[in-house]
Structure formats: C-alpha cells, structure tokens
C-alpha cells in the first residue's frame, strides 16, 4: 500500500488474486518528468513484484482524515504510458459514505458508444529478449519500450459536467499491446521482462460525465508510481537479495531404501535406521567364525588371541626381541 505523507487518507495499491503485490522502496530518480516539480511528500515511487500472465487491479482508497475541498476528486490510471481508465469520487458521495471511498480499476475502458464501454482485463505478460544488433531493430524496439514497466496513478481536483457526446465515427478502441520480444540492446541495461496486455473484450453498459481538472493536468494532488518487475528482475537490480543456494543433501546410507522413501523420512528416522543397521553388522561379526574362535581361545586360558604365548618382558640388561609376525 502506497501513501503520501503530504496527503493523508489517500492510498493506492496494486493487487493480484485478491492480494497486495509485494512492494519495495525505490530510492532512485523520480521517473515521471512531468510531475517532477511536485514536492516529495506529494509523490510515491515503489517497485512491485509481478508474475507472468497474472491479472491485476488497482485499488484506490480515499478516507479520513482527507478533507474534500472541491466538487470531485479524479483518479487517472496510466499503464505503460497509456491512459486506461479513471475513477471519480464526488464530494456528495464522500460525505454520504461518512468519509470513505474505495474503487477498483480492473480493466482498460474505452467508450464505443454513448452508453457502452469496451472492457478488457489487465494482466502482466512476458517480453522475450533476443540478441539482435541490427540498429533499425534496436531503434524500433526502444520506441516500443517507452513507458513500459510502470503503472502511474495521478489524483486531481476536478469538476464534473455533462459530456459532449461525439459522433459514433469518432469512437475507437485502442489497440496498444506490449511487444512479444525486443532486442536486448533496446533495454539499455534495464531489467524489464514484462509489459501489460489486455484480455478479451467485454461490453458493459455505462454512461459517464466529463471531468475538468481545476489545477491543470500537470498539477495533481498527488502521484503514485509503481514499477512492476519479476522477482528475477528485482534480484538483478539488487532491489531484493538473491535466493540462497539450496543445501546439499547427503546420499542415503541404506541403499536398500528407495529414494522416494528417503525423501519422506525425517532426519531422526534416518539416524535411527542407521544406528539399527550398525548394531546388526556388529551382531553378525560376533556370531561369525572369528568370533567363535576368539571365544574358545579366551575360555581355554590362552593369553593371546593369536595362539602364541604372551611376550615376556625383558630386564634392562637383556636383549629385546620385537615380534613382527602378523597376528
């Protein structure tokens, strides 16, 4: 959840599968040049972790202690450099709901008639990198990548008025979609492997009013920037640490047990099996021919297990014979 210290009560979150995407602070330069003049407490910039083909939505919240000082507040959502939708909270609605407003932007909306909208869900799609040094290809891909990798929400003080309905011929549905693959040089060292694509078109019936920014399009109340990246991209940009290497698992001692069985045994169970096997091996040695021979020799009073008489220690003046024969 991103907030603005200078605008308490204003919150924006990127969600997928009904959960907030993991967020990480971005201490780099603010990416939106047209809003760079805003004070730092009026803008937020974060990284969020995305997954391939996952649908997502933008959650907008306006609540106490925010104080409405205009007729409407408009949330404008921009994805990969293209406007996709906007949501409006009026002063009357905010008051009627006891100072709480929540809206979800789940799709790209394009008007196709005075009463109908084209709605296409938002989802993250992967972009393949290829090794193609062709300069024309690099220039083309660089242009296609402009703005990709960012979700921007700007919030504006506004006033609503009745829409001026254009003629049917002026309605059109945007066809923008991210490139499926790009030349690696076009990325210019940036760790970007995803863009935003849109799902199948659904037709929804809805009328709307036109909004006019009271302070101009470049002077919003606040701006939220979310740079979406895969986990691998976040690791390569050192935003999050790389995963630790998996520990080496020693091979099972008991070869008679299948790998599948060993995988399910706990450490304590494997140690118990190992101890039991060692005890069985010792018992087999004690019951073998050498074990029985040793028992007989000890029982007959022999002082040496080799059958020879025990060595007699010599005095200081006598010679010492060292027996090197094998026992």
Secondary structure, DSSP 8 states (H G I E B T S, - for coil): -EE-TTSTTEEEEEEETTEE--EEE--S--S-GGGTTS-GGGEEEEEEE--TT-EEEEEEEEETT----SSEEEEEEEETTEEEEEEEEEHHHHHHTTSEEEEEE-EEEEEEETTEEEEEEEEEEE-EEE----HHHHHHHHHHTTTTTEEEEEEEEEEEE------GGG---------SEEEGGGGTT----EEEEE---EEEE----EEEESS-TT--SEEEEEEEE-HHHHHHTTSS------------S-TTS-HHHHHHS-HHHHHHHHHHHHHHHHHHHHHSHHHHHHHHHHHTT-S-TTSS-------TTS------S--
